[in-house]
Amino acid sequence: MSNKPPFFVSSRERTGVLITLFALCMIKIMEPSVYRFTQAKYQRPVQWIQTASNEPFLKGQRTIQNRSFSATEASKKKSSPITLTSITPLGDINRADTNALKRIGGIGSVLANRIVRFRSYLGYYVHMDQLKEVYRLPDSVYLKLTKQFTLDLSKVRRISINTSTKDELMRLPYLNAEEWDVVLEERSMKGGFRHQDELTNLFVKSLNKKSFILLYLKL
């Protein structure tokens, strides 16, 4: 059994403890600065990371701005005023032959012949709207005809409403036999038509016909 008093420390043990404490102090003093991560050192790499991560975004923004600028320039070029060319008239629709009609885009030989035949059937056109009655004439072609052809009524053969017989009046295509009977009965009751207003009231208001029909008639 040892005769040492309680908590007795030998000189050798004291020396070991002192050496250990000294070594720990030296390690603390000589610690590499890289491990001392101060706030200032922390901010520098974070700032670099933020700048580096924003660089692709900034490049994307510049790319979008460049594209937007290019699109704006292209739209300005597209919206530049277009110089309109004047349309050269092709003459009178009542004198035009099939060759003249075929100069209109959308009119071939078949459609040109239909326009001419319908004109002969009417005894010349008195209104451009009559072109709409040509079989299978597209609206776009009708608009082109109205822009590039004029209408001369000097060659229209007018029928006398007061002296013509029923057969002569029936050459006009817009009234049937029963409707001409109404006209002839009205003429007989009045002893003949004397004013243009009488024809307008009879054909347009009573018989519900288009007013250009009156251009084929004379008092």
Secondary structure as UniProt FT lines:
FT   TURN            6..7
FT   HELIX           11..29
FT   HELIX           33..35
FT   HELIX           39..78
FT   TURN            93..95
FT   HELIX           98..101
FT   TURN            102..103
FT   TURN            105..106
FT   HELIX           109..122
FT   HELIX           128..133
FT   TURN            135..136
FT   HELIX           139..148
FT   TURN            154..155
FT   STRAND          159..160
FT   TURN            161..163
FT   HELIX           166..169
FT   TURN            170..171
FT   TURN            173..174
FT   HELIX           177..190
FT   HELIX           196..199
FT   HELIX           200..206
FT   HELIX           211..216
FT   STRAND          217..218
//
